[in-house]
Amino acid sequence: MAASVHLRAVGLVEDHPCDLPITQGEFADAMGITPVHVNRVIQQMRADGLIELKGDRLNIPDWGKLKEVGEFDPTYLHLETNQAAACPSLFSPYAWRQALTKKAH
């Protein structure tokens, strides 16, 4: 998902979909959590209307809602102010980790 933020920041993504060529197992390894937990969080995010995931294609239907839920702060990207404001980004790695660990309890 962070890849989408960076692609948007450099102008390679114009809409909210992006390719996400990573398995849930790979994502779990990168985050230090179980694939089962990744799957549960993805399913909950789908049910909450935060993401649409079809194969390796991810779409964020409502950036504002996702940023709110993820407590996103664009300053962690260290972009210039105008870039950060123009970049409808996801949430910080810290907030993503928090969201995943909240769902586990």
Buried (B, 14 or more C-beta within 10 A) or exposed (E): BEBBBBBBBEEEBEEBBBEBEBEBEEBBBEBEBBBEBBBBBBEEBEEEEBBBBEEEEBBBEEBEEBBEBBEBBBEBBEBEEEBBEBBBBBBBEEBBBBBBEEEEE
